[in-house]
Amino acid sequence: MENYSNLIEAINGLKKQGYTEDFNLRQSCLECRDGQYKIFHDEFVVDKYFRFEDDTDPAEQSIIYAISSKAHKLKGILINAYGIYSDPITNEMLEHLKVK
């Protein structure tokens, strides 16, 4: 698995691999293209993920997911905080996005 030293490097590297959509996390789905696509937990897979931590500022903790959806023929990224700054989502979405 590739390693990235920061979030910007990860975004650029994943875009070069075809993860070009910018997914937004909603309570029960992922959205992209201004809501044109709504992708539910059973319609996507997390191909890989990368965590970035800042020891001095908890607000700088983030995770980037490389996500693909065969059902919608889309590949993209989702950036989210983790820990106390993460977004509220349904249990199904949380389970599907859980870092294993």
N, C-alpha and C positions, 0 to 999 in steps of 0.2 A: 504494500500500500504506500502511496506517496505521502510525503510529509510537507507541510507548509508552515512557515514561520509566523504568518499572520493572516488575518481574515481576507485582506485584499489579494494577497498571493493565492489563497485558496479559491476565491471567486474567479480570478483570471484563469487559474489552472483548470477548474471544472468547466468553465465556458469553452475552453479549447477542446475539452472532451465531449462537447455537445450538450451540456447542461445549460441551456440558454434561457429557459423560462425563469421568471422571477415569481416564485410562489409566495402567497400570503396566507398566513394561518388564520383560519376562522374557527369558531367553536367546534363545528362538526365536519369541516372539510378544508381542503386547500383551494385557493382561488388563484387564477392568473388571467392576464389580458383583461384587466378591469372588470372582473367578474364574469367574463364570457365562458370560462371553464370553471366548474365546481367539481372537485375530485374528492370523493369520499374514501374512507379508510380502507375499503376493500378494493379500491381501484388504483392503488399505487404501492410501490415498494421503495424502501430506503436502500439505495445501492451502497452508499458509504457515508460517513460523517466525520467531522473534525471538530475538536473542541479547542477553544482558545481561552486561556485564563490569564488574568492580570492579578498578581499577588497583592497589589496595592489598592486596587479599586474593584470591588465586587460587581459594580455596574458594567464593567468591561468584560464580564464572562459571557461568552457566546458559543453557540454551536451552529455549524453549517451542515445541512443535509443535502446530499446529492440524491434526487428523487426521480424515478421514472414511472410512467403510466402507460402500459400497453393499450389499455382501453381507450385512451385519448391520444395516443402516439405523441406524448410529450416527455421531455426531460428538462429538469430545471433544478434550482436551488431554493432552499428555505433557510433563512437565517433567523435564529431565535435566541433569546437569553435563556439561561437555565438557572435553577435554584429559585430564590425568592423573586426574581425578576421575570420569570417565564409567564407566558400568556395562559389564561384559563381556557381549557379545552375539554371536550368530552372524554370519557374513559376509553372509548374505542380509539380515538385519535391518540391519546396519551400512550396507550398500549402499543399502537402501531409505530409511534415515533420513539419508543423507549430504546435507549442506547444499551445494547447487549454486550 
